[in-house]
């Protein structure tokens, strides 16, 4: 899997945001080897982020979550908390 990162609108202040009202939404592989784990994460322009991890067998679920958030077109910290993201 190739890592994916896009910018998406937000309603929150991520200390700081990109371009006033954007954050980065990413789907990344964690670790190396034949069975990496996966992470969907949202980060502001500094050190505030939220993330959700997936096991090596849950790549499909990670991709579906990334695509769902991408299609929403906007994220908030409250929305991410409801989806079981944790502060990073």
Order of alpha helices (4+ residues) and beta strands (2+ residues): beta-beta-beta-beta-alpha-beta-alpha-beta
